[in-house]
Amino acid sequence: MTRTMRAVEITEPGGPEVLKPVTHPIPEPGHGQVLIRLHWAGVNRPDVLQRGGNYSPPPGASDLPGLEGAGEVVATGAGVDWPLPGTQVCALLPGGGYAEYAVTAAAHCLPIPQGMALREAACLPETFFTVWTNVFQRGALQAGERFLVHGGSSGIGTTAIQLASAFGARVFTTAGSPEKCAACLELGAERAINYREEDFVEVLRNEGGANLILDMVGGDYLPRNVKALADEGRLVQIAFLQGPTVALNFAHVMMRRLTITGSTLRPQSDLAKARIAEALKTHVWPLLAAGRVAPVMDRDFPLAEAAAAHARMESSSHIGKIVLRVA
């Protein structure tokens, strides 16, 4: 007899209303994988893209949404030395997080930081993997550099502000309201720019230009980002909320020796993600345990109300992370 679990699936591409509670078979862990009984699951922008039919799961992954969560390992596949059954972990998931159980590579699990509840730990993997690989590995941010992160009140933004500040960078950010700007300043930003009232290009040029920009907006922000960069500056693109297509004069890129790069996390290999997990455990988990960095929490919703969680995310009224209560 097939064992089943509560889950939320995407019934068809569309708005939040297409997310429906269902009964779904419990997955089985394969070689090098673990089965986690989830207590909490994070909600992220890629989930919204998947719901709209614009971000397909990688081959072999669950078609249920959900890219991160925290809970207890209940079973392991062959070849797993850690984590063993009974271990509480937070984990990056290839999909399937909107459910009571999910499978993922054992190497994509991380221990719960000392003193942290599972609710907060469920918010770590997707954003911390993304920020670490793009800001510190791909973007090569160094202490003393001027760093601009757009969307500073988002899950990515609040994480990037804290980590960049902790590693000694000068942090600038954009946000859309006085409340959001104030939250960014409390997290360690030197300057929070209300993009409805100020031009971030002018602000950064007056500071000498940004050495690194992390952007998820795209659209007309792309040429503006180029103008906001210092000579030899780097732009890392991780999403396109305003679209990926824009006219850009690359002569400025050449003459000022700029670097434009970007990445997405989900399609990367299991080995690449495992290496990011190891780097986080070495460089970032001690900061979490010491309380120098912490996830910023917005609201939580029961699993069955995933549609309401998506509606809140798309309203852009949230500050920090939105989570689903599974157990």
ZITA-V640394 format. One record per residue. N is the residue number from 1. PSI is psi as a letter, one per 20 degrees, with the letter a starting at -180 (NA if undefined). OMEGA is omega in degrees with one decimal (* if undefined). Layout:
# ZITA-V640394
n=<N:N>
psi=<PSI:PSI>
omega=<OMEGA:OMEGA>
This chain:
# ZITA-V640394
n=<1:2:3:4:5:6:7:8:9:10:11:12:13:14:15:16:17:18:19:20:21:22:23:24:25:26:27:28:29:30:31:32:33:34:35:36:37:38:39:40:41:42:43:44:45:46:47:48:49:50:51:52:53:54:55:56:57:58:59:60:61:62:63:64:65:66:67:68:69:70:71:72:73:74:75:76:77:78:79:80:81:82:83:84:85:86:87:88:89:90:91:92:93:94:95:96:97:98:99:100:101:102:103:104:105:106:107:108:109:110:111:112:113:114:115:116:117:118:119:120:121:122:123:124:125:126:127:128:129:130:131:132:133:134:135:136:137:138:139:140:141:142:143:144:145:146:147:148:149:150:151:152:153:154:155:156:157:158:159:160:161:162:163:164:165:166:167:168:169:170:171:172:173:174:175:176:177:178:179:180:181:182:183:184:185:186:187:188:189:190:191:192:193:194:195:196:197:198:199:200:201:202:203:204:205:206:207:208:209:210:211:212:213:214:215:216:217:218:219:220:221:222:223:224:225:226:227:228:229:230:231:232:233:234:235:236:237:238:239:240:241:242:243:244:245:246:247:248:249:250:251:252:253:254:255:256:257:258:259:260:261:262:263:264:265:266:267:268:269:270:271:272:273:274:275:276:277:278:279:280:281:282:283:284:285:286:287:288:289:290:291:292:293:294:295:296:297:298:299:300:301:302:303:304:305:306:307:308:309:310:311:312:313:314:315:316:317:318:319:320:321:322:323:324:325:326:327>
psi=<p:p:q:r:r:q:r:p:r:o:h:q:p:b:a:h:i:i:o:p:p:r:p:q:q:p:r:p:p:a:p:j:r:q:p:p:o:p:h:q:p:q:p:r:h:h:h:g:g:g:h:j:j:j:n:q:q:r:p:i:q:q:i:q:r:o:j:q:r:q:b:p:p:i:q:q:a:q:j:p:h:q:q:r:p:i:p:p:r:q:q:p:q:i:r:j:i:m:r:h:q:q:q:r:p:h:i:j:q:q:q:p:q:p:j:p:q:h:g:h:h:i:i:g:g:g:g:h:g:g:g:g:h:h:g:h:f:g:i:l:p:q:p:i:q:o:p:p:p:q:l:h:i:r:g:g:g:h:g:g:g:g:g:g:g:h:j:j:q:o:p:q:r:q:r:j:q:h:g:h:g:g:h:h:h:h:i:j:p:h:p:p:o:o:i:i:h:q:o:h:g:g:g:h:h:h:i:j:q:p:h:p:p:o:p:j:g:b:c:i:h:g:h:h:g:g:h:i:q:r:p:j:r:p:p:p:p:i:r:m:h:j:q:i:p:q:p:p:o:i:h:h:g:g:h:j:l:q:p:p:a:r:r:q:g:g:i:q:q:h:g:g:h:h:h:g:g:g:g:g:h:g:h:h:h:h:h:g:h:i:j:h:q:q:q:p:p:f:q:q:q:q:g:i:k:h:g:h:g:h:h:g:g:i:i:k:i:q:o:b:q:p:q:p:o:g:NA>
omega=<-178.8:176.1:-176.9:-178.7:171.5:179.5:173.5:-178.9:174.4:-174.7:176.5:177.6:-179.6:-178.4:-177.9:-176.3:179.9:175.2:-174.4:173.0:-179.2:166.9:-170.8:176.7:175.1:-179.1:177.2:178.9:175.4:-179.8:179.2:-177.9:174.4:172.5:-177.2:169.0:-172.4:170.9:-179.0:177.2:178.1:175.6:-174.4:179.1:176.9:175.3:178.6:177.5:178.9:179.1:179.2:179.2:-173.1:-177.8:-173.8:175.4:175.3:-179.9:177.5:-179.1:175.4:175.3:173.0:177.0:176.5:-172.9:178.7:177.4:178.1:-179.7:-174.7:175.1:-178.7:178.0:179.2:171.6:178.6:173.9:-179.3:175.6:177.3:0.7:179.6:177.7:-177.8:-179.3:173.3:-176.4:160.2:-170.4:167.5:-176.4:174.5:-176.2:173.2:-175.7:179.1:-174.9:179.1:-179.4:176.9:175.5:175.1:176.1:178.8:-178.4:178.4:176.2:176.1:178.7:175.2:179.5:-177.9:177.0:-176.5:176.9:-179.6:179.7:179.4:-178.3:178.8:-178.2:-172.9:-164.1:-173.7:-176.7:-177.7:173.2:-176.5:-177.7:-176.8:-175.1:-176.0:-177.6:-171.6:178.2:-179.0:-177.5:175.4:-179.8:-179.5:176.3:179.0:179.8:176.5:-174.4:176.2:173.9:176.4:179.8:-172.4:-179.3:177.0:175.9:177.0:-176.5:-178.9:176.5:-177.9:178.9:-176.5:-177.1:179.8:177.8:-179.2:-179.4:167.4:177.8:170.6:-169.1:172.8:-178.1:173.3:176.2:-168.7:179.3:176.2:179.2:179.8:177.4:179.2:178.6:180.0:178.3:178.5:-178.7:177.0:177.4:175.5:-176.8:175.5:-173.1:174.5:-172.8:175.8:-174.4:-176.3:176.6:-177.4:178.3:-179.4:-179.4:-177.3:178.2:177.7:178.4:-177.9:-180.0:178.5:172.6:179.3:173.5:171.7:-173.3:172.8:-176.7:-178.7:-179.4:-177.1:173.3:-176.0:177.7:177.2:175.7:178.7:178.5:-176.8:-178.2:167.9:172.4:-176.1:-178.0:-177.4:173.9:177.3:-177.2:-178.7:177.6:-177.4:-179.6:178.5:175.1:-175.6:-173.1:-177.8:172.7:-176.5:178.2:-175.9:175.1:178.2:178.5:-178.4:-174.0:-177.4:173.6:-179.2:175.6:175.5:-178.8:179.7:179.1:165.6:-173.5:-169.3:-177.2:-177.7:-176.0:175.6:-179.4:179.2:179.5:177.8:178.9:176.2:179.2:179.9:178.6:177.9:-179.2:-178.9:-168.4:-171.4:-177.6:174.8:177.1:177.1:-179.6:-179.4:-179.3:179.5:178.2:179.8:176.3:176.2:-173.4:176.1:-178.7:171.3:-179.2:171.2:-180.0:-177.1:-179.7:178.7:178.7:178.5:177.5:178.4:178.8:178.5:179.3:-177.6:175.8:-177.4:177.4:-175.8:171.9:-177.7:-168.7:172.6:-177.2:174.9:176.3:-173.5:-176.7:*>
